[in-house]
Amino acid sequence: MTNPEFAQDLAWVRTHMPKLQHALQDLPSLAGVRLACSVHLEIKMIPLFEGLLARGAALFLTTCNPTTVRDDTVAWLRQQGADTEAWHGMTDDEYAAALEHALAWQPTHLLEMGADLSTALHKRGGPTTVRASLEGTGSGISRWQQLPLRYPVFNYDDLPIKEGLHNRHMVGLTTWQAFFERTRLSLHGKRVLVIGFGSVGRGVADAARAFGGAVFIAERDPARALEAAYAGWHVLPLSEALPLADVVVTATGAGQVLTAAHWPLLRAGAFLLNVGHRADEIELESLRAFPHETVLPFVEAFAVDGRMIYLFAGGSMANLTAGKGDSLNSFDLTVALLAAGTGHLVSAGASAAPGIHLLPRAVWEPYLS
Ligand SMILES: NC(=O)c1ccc[n+]([C@@H]2O[C@H](COP(=O)([O-])OP(=O)(O)OC[C@H]3O[C@@H](n4cnc5c(N)ncnc54)[C@H](O)[C@@H]3O)[C@@H](O)[C@H]2O)c1
């Protein structure tokens, strides 16, 4: 039986997604489409998947990040007819098996956040049934650039309505919402270091300043560092910035940004957060070698050479692991984009050449208002 709170929440989510409903109505029949999805599986995705099922698509749902899976969402979608293989906290081996099973299911199309399915598919080689993929993360696009592409991939991460809205405005807001709610701390009187000045880092920095933090930036690309300086941010090399920071946020899309070499530089009481796609921006193995315990849900304390350091949300995406992610009104546009993008994969996009293509404006523009 469905939990009444979940049912109430789902009804509320559905009510606030008019753009998605518009995009779903415009979809062609999806009969014969086998869509394998490696995406965040939480309640805001349900109306999209319900709509795709109603159009006749077969769905195989797995995650792109085991820490963001909500088991009630997966159970609900299984009841609606999707094949699912995802649960909160699945191990790396279990996740790798789920990707293999998704590929063995013989998908015709992929919906991805992070390119894990396509990376597994290209690693295993051999013939593929996949005709096209839709990718929505900067991390995924970077991985795509390393793959010998066998089908067209439509990038919606770099669209002004994804990067410029969700990445730029939503991640910062919702990261700090989650941090405040979970820790009962605010940023007043705190020095906040944001590592990485892409659209996500900018948004995190803007929101931190708006919430009272004194913010500075570490950025390894000198051109981006200069952009940050022109925007008025105090920019410092990472090794100089770390000893000053009360709260450190990684927002890079790169692995191993904070490692064992950095732990001695941290101030007592410093918080470490990650908002990048993967939980590998903060290197956890060396951190976990120090005595540690969970002191609050989503907060672990580490005794590092006599100083207490706090890790938020296990170094996984702070806003989605410890919080609820985007506002419904903003996410409505993101899922409308996913619905319209799926329509493109199975229509005009099907004849595109293998390679990375920006999702054309004509596909998403009708859903802006
Ligand atoms: N949490 C969320 O909900 C959410 C939403 C959207 C995107 N993301 C993820 O956030 C990450 C960043 O996205 P983006 O669009 O801003 O990417 P981006 O590539 O535009 O920006 C990342 C920046 O980090 C810098 N960088 C990389 N390694 C660094 C290092 N070691 N030290 C300092 N700077 C470094 C790069 O030079 C670049 O300027 C990606 O992993 C993306 O998938 C998360």
The ligand as a Tripos MOL2 file, in Angstrom:
@<TRIPOS>MOLECULE
LIG
   44    48     1     0     0
SMALL
NO_CHARGES

@<TRIPOS>ATOM
      1 N1         24.1510   19.1390   -7.7390 N.am      1 LIG1
      2 C1         23.3950   19.2920   -8.8130 C.2       1 LIG1
      3 O1         22.1620   19.2460   -8.7500 O.2       1 LIG1
      4 C2         24.0570   19.5440  -10.1320 C.ar      1 LIG1
      5 C3         23.3230   20.1560  -11.1650 C.ar      1 LIG1
      6 C4         23.9560   20.4130  -12.3760 C.ar      1 LIG1
      7 C5         25.2830   20.0510  -12.5590 C.ar      1 LIG1
      8 N2         25.9490   19.4230  -11.5280 N.ar      1 LIG1
      9 C6         27.3430   19.0000  -11.6360 C.3       1 LIG1
     10 O2         28.1760   20.0440  -11.1150 O.3       1 LIG1
     11 C7         29.4790   19.9290  -11.6940 C.3       1 LIG1
     12 C8         29.9230   21.2840  -12.2490 C.3       1 LIG1
     13 O3         29.0550   21.6560  -13.2930 O.3       1 LIG1
     14 P1         29.3490   22.9650  -14.1910 P.3       1 LIG1
     15 O4         28.2700   22.9910  -15.2200 O.co2     1 LIG1
     16 O5         29.5630   24.1530  -13.3380 O.co2     1 LIG1
     17 O6         30.7460   22.5170  -14.8420 O.3       1 LIG1
     18 P2         31.8670   23.3720  -15.5730 P.3       1 LIG1
     19 O7         32.7630   22.3780  -16.2320 O.co2     1 LIG1
     20 O8         31.2730   24.4690  -16.3900 O.co2     1 LIG1
     21 O9         32.6640   24.0980  -14.3820 O.3       1 LIG1
     22 C9         33.5210   23.4180  -13.5420 C.3       1 LIG1
     23 C10        34.6760   24.3240  -13.1980 C.3       1 LIG1
     24 O10        35.5030   23.6620  -12.2280 O.3       1 LIG1
     25 C11        36.8650   23.9480  -12.5480 C.3       1 LIG1
     26 N3         37.7140   22.9140  -11.9470 N.ar      1 LIG1
     27 C12        37.8600   21.6300  -12.3330 C.ar      1 LIG1
     28 N4         38.7280   20.9980  -11.5140 N.ar      1 LIG1
     29 C13        39.1320   21.9110  -10.6080 C.ar      1 LIG1
     30 C14        40.0160   21.8650   -9.5100 C.ar      1 LIG1
     31 N5         40.6690   20.7370   -9.1880 N.pl3     1 LIG1
     32 N6         40.2220   22.9960   -8.7960 N.ar      1 LIG1
     33 C15        39.5760   24.1540   -9.1140 C.ar      1 LIG1
     34 N7         38.7260   24.2580  -10.1630 N.ar      1 LIG1
     35 C16        38.4940   23.1520  -10.8920 C.ar      1 LIG1
     36 C17        36.8930   23.9470  -14.0650 C.3       1 LIG1
     37 O11        38.0330   24.6480  -14.5520 O.3       1 LIG1
     38 C18        35.5840   24.6520  -14.4050 C.3       1 LIG1
     39 O12        35.7190   26.0420  -14.5190 O.3       1 LIG1
     40 C19        29.3560   18.8020  -12.7460 C.3       1 LIG1
     41 O13        29.7550   17.5860  -12.1630 O.3       1 LIG1
     42 C20        27.8790   18.7740  -13.0420 C.3       1 LIG1
     43 O14        27.4610   17.5190  -13.5720 O.3       1 LIG1
     44 C21        25.3660   19.2030  -10.3310 C.ar      1 LIG1
@<TRIPOS>BOND
     1     1     2 1
     2     2     3 2
     3     2     4 1
     4     4     5 ar
     5     4    44 ar
     6     5     6 ar
     7     6     7 ar
     8     7     8 ar
     9     8     9 1
    10     8    44 ar
    11     9    10 1
    12     9    42 1
    13    10    11 1
    14    11    12 1
    15    11    40 1
    16    12    13 1
    17    13    14 1
    18    14    15 2
    19    14    16 1
    20    14    17 1
    21    17    18 1
    22    18    19 2
    23    18    20 1
    24    18    21 1
    25    21    22 1
    26    22    23 1
    27    23    24 1
    28    23    38 1
    29    24    25 1
    30    25    26 1
    31    25    36 1
    32    26    27 ar
    33    26    35 ar
    34    27    28 ar
    35    28    29 ar
    36    29    30 ar
    37    29    35 ar
    38    30    31 1
    39    30    32 ar
    40    32    33 ar
    41    33    34 ar
    42    34    35 ar
    43    36    37 1
    44    36    38 1
    45    38    39 1
    46    40    41 1
    47    40    42 1
    48    42    43 1
@<TRIPOS>SUBSTRUCTURE
     1 LIG1         1 GROUP 0 **** ****
